[in-house]
């Protein structure tokens, strides 16, 4: 009986340890996010850390008028359901963009599983516009592969395949039509970029 009791107590102690470690991981993540926000609030000098220097949101980083107005104009054409604001963590980990390549950004994507709708505007760092566009094209390919795994998301997959990634030295945009979009996004992107 003693052996069984020791086994049960050991298992309970292991489970409690896992819970505590999971809690610590969340705190470290929150601290990391807070540190990232603090770093982006400091002077505009480049950071050598691996934390993204892009800010948490357009309002906090003072996104340029061109970035903010591009997103607003594109959202009028491409209404996004269940909006989720893209953060610095998304820029680095979801899109794969290097923090040093992004001066400012603003983006909204759909938080609905079957809707790939996205509007993202990025002010690239000097000489990094092509790198940003290439990285966004890689993100597009990854999303096409992801949605291809689910027959019920065929519309979203088609929308991602037809995503528009365009821009120049001052502004790069990526637009994926939402499932509810019926407008010509090519024309809207050209208007935003002044082409």
C-alpha positions as CSV (number, residue, x, y, z in Angstrom):
1,X,0.0,0.0,0.0
2,X,2.9,2.4,0.8
3,X,4.3,2.0,-2.8
4,X,0.9,2.9,-4.4
5,X,0.6,5.9,-2.1
6,X,4.1,7.1,-3.0
7,X,3.3,6.6,-6.7
8,X,0.1,8.6,-6.5
9,X,1.8,11.4,-4.5
10,X,4.7,11.5,-7.0
11,X,2.2,11.8,-9.9
12,X,0.4,14.6,-8.1
13,X,3.6,16.4,-7.4
14,X,4.7,16.1,-11.1
15,X,1.3,17.4,-12.2
16,X,1.5,20.4,-9.8
17,X,5.1,21.1,-11.1
18,X,3.8,21.2,-14.7
19,X,1.0,23.6,-13.7
20,X,3.5,25.9,-12.0
21,X,5.9,25.8,-14.9
22,X,3.1,26.6,-17.3
23,X,2.1,29.6,-15.2
24,X,5.7,30.8,-15.2
25,X,5.8,30.5,-19.0
26,X,2.8,32.8,-19.3
27,X,4.4,35.3,-16.9
28,X,7.6,35.3,-18.9
29,X,5.6,35.8,-22.1
30,X,3.8,38.7,-20.6
31,X,7.1,40.2,-19.4
32,X,8.6,39.7,-22.8
33,X,5.6,41.5,-24.4
34,X,5.9,44.3,-21.9
35,X,9.7,44.5,-22.6
36,X,9.0,44.6,-26.3
37,X,6.5,47.4,-25.8
38,X,8.9,49.4,-23.6
39,X,11.7,48.9,-26.2
40,X,9.5,50.2,-29.0
41,X,8.6,53.3,-26.9
42,X,12.2,54.3,-26.5
43,X,14.2,56.4,-28.9
44,X,14.2,55.3,-32.6
45,X,17.7,53.9,-32.3
46,X,17.9,50.3,-33.7
47,X,17.9,47.6,-31.1
48,X,20.3,44.7,-31.1
49,X,18.0,42.4,-29.2
50,X,15.9,39.7,-30.9
51,X,12.7,41.4,-29.7
52,X,10.7,43.1,-32.5
53,X,11.2,46.8,-32.7
54,X,7.9,47.2,-34.5
55,X,5.4,48.5,-32.1
56,X,2.4,46.7,-30.6
57,X,-0.2,48.7,-32.5
58,X,-0.3,51.6,-34.9
59,X,-1.7,53.9,-32.3
60,X,1.2,53.2,-29.9
61,X,4.0,53.4,-32.5
62,X,2.6,56.5,-34.2
63,X,2.3,54.7,-37.5
64,X,2.7,57.2,-40.3
65,X,-0.4,58.8,-41.8
66,X,0.3,56.8,-45.0
67,X,0.2,53.5,-43.2
68,X,-2.9,54.3,-41.1
69,X,-4.8,55.8,-44.0
70,X,-3.9,52.9,-46.3
71,X,-5.4,50.4,-43.9
72,X,-8.5,52.6,-43.4
73,X,-9.0,52.9,-47.1
74,X,-8.5,49.2,-47.8
75,X,-10.9,48.2,-45.0
76,X,-13.6,50.2,-46.7
77,X,-13.2,48.0,-49.7
78,X,-12.5,44.8,-47.9
79,X,-14.6,44.5,-44.8
80,X,-13.0,42.1,-42.3
81,X,-15.2,40.0,-40.0
82,X,-14.3,39.4,-36.4
83,X,-11.4,41.8,-36.6
84,X,-8.1,40.9,-34.9
85,X,-5.4,43.6,-34.8
86,X,-2.0,42.5,-35.9
87,X,0.7,42.9,-33.2
88,X,4.5,43.0,-33.1
89,X,4.5,39.4,-32.2
90,X,2.4,38.5,-35.3
91,X,4.7,40.6,-37.5
92,X,7.7,38.6,-36.4
93,X,6.4,35.1,-35.7
94,X,3.4,34.8,-38.0
95,X,4.5,36.8,-41.0
96,X,8.2,36.1,-40.5
97,X,9.3,39.7,-40.9
98,X,12.5,40.9,-39.3
99,X,12.0,43.8,-36.9
100,X,14.8,45.7,-38.5
101,X,13.0,45.6,-41.8
102,X,9.8,47.3,-40.5
103,X,9.6,50.9,-39.5
104,X,5.9,51.0,-38.8
105,X,2.8,49.0,-39.6
106,X,-0.8,48.5,-39.1
107,X,-2.9,45.5,-39.9
108,X,-6.2,43.8,-39.3
109,X,-7.1,40.2,-40.1
110,X,-10.1,38.1,-39.6
111,X,-10.3,35.9,-36.5
112,X,-12.7,33.5,-38.1
113,X,-11.2,30.1,-39.0
114,X,-12.7,29.9,-42.5
115,X,-12.0,33.5,-43.5
116,X,-8.5,34.6,-44.5
117,X,-9.4,38.3,-44.8
118,X,-6.4,40.5,-44.2
119,X,-5.4,44.2,-44.7
120,X,-1.8,45.0,-43.8
121,X,0.3,48.1,-44.5
122,X,4.0,48.3,-43.7
123,X,6.4,51.2,-43.9
124,X,9.6,49.3,-44.7
125,X,13.1,50.4,-43.4
126,X,15.3,52.0,-46.0
127,X,16.2,49.6,-48.8
128,X,14.0,46.8,-47.3
129,X,10.8,47.0,-49.4
130,X,11.7,44.0,-51.6
131,X,12.7,41.9,-48.6
132,X,9.3,42.7,-47.0
133,X,7.4,41.8,-50.1
134,X,9.3,38.5,-50.5
135,X,8.7,37.6,-46.9
136,X,4.9,38.3,-47.3
137,X,4.9,36.1,-50.5
138,X,6.4,33.3,-48.4
139,X,3.6,33.9,-45.8
140,X,1.0,33.7,-48.6
141,X,2.4,30.4,-49.8
142,X,2.3,29.0,-46.2
143,X,-1.3,30.1,-45.9
144,X,-2.3,28.5,-49.2
145,X,-0.8,25.2,-48.0
146,X,-2.6,25.6,-44.6
147,X,-6.1,26.2,-46.1
148,X,-5.5,23.5,-48.6
149,X,-5.7,21.0,-45.8
150,X,-9.3,21.8,-45.2
151,X,-12.0,21.2,-47.9
152,X,-14.4,23.4,-46.0
153,X,-12.0,26.4,-46.3
154,X,-11.9,26.3,-50.1
155,X,-13.1,29.9,-50.4
156,X,-10.4,31.1,-48.0
157,X,-7.7,29.2,-49.9
158,X,-8.8,30.8,-53.1
159,X,-8.8,34.2,-51.5
160,X,-5.2,33.7,-50.2
161,X,-4.1,32.4,-53.6
162,X,-5.3,35.7,-55.1
163,X,-3.8,37.9,-52.4
164,X,-2.3,41.2,-53.5
165,X,1.2,42.1,-52.3
166,X,2.5,45.4,-53.8
167,X,4.3,48.5,-52.9
168,X,7.4,50.6,-53.1
169,X,10.1,52.1,-51.0
170,X,7.7,54.0,-48.7
171,X,4.8,51.6,-48.4
172,X,4.1,47.9,-48.9
173,X,0.6,46.4,-48.6
174,X,-0.8,42.9,-48.5
175,X,-4.5,42.4,-49.0
176,X,-6.4,39.1,-48.8
177,X,-10.1,39.4,-49.7
178,X,-12.5,38.4,-46.9
179,X,-15.3,36.0,-47.7
180,X,-17.7,38.9,-47.8
181,X,-15.6,41.1,-50.1
182,X,-17.2,41.8,-53.5
183,X,-15.0,44.8,-54.5
184,X,-12.1,45.1,-56.9
185,X,-9.1,45.0,-54.5
186,X,-6.5,45.5,-57.3
187,X,-8.0,48.9,-58.0
188,X,-8.1,49.8,-54.3
189,X,-4.5,48.8,-53.8
190,X,-3.4,50.9,-56.8
191,X,-5.3,53.8,-55.4
192,X,-3.7,53.5,-52.0
193,X,-0.2,53.2,-53.5
194,X,-0.8,56.0,-56.0
195,X,-0.2,53.8,-59.1
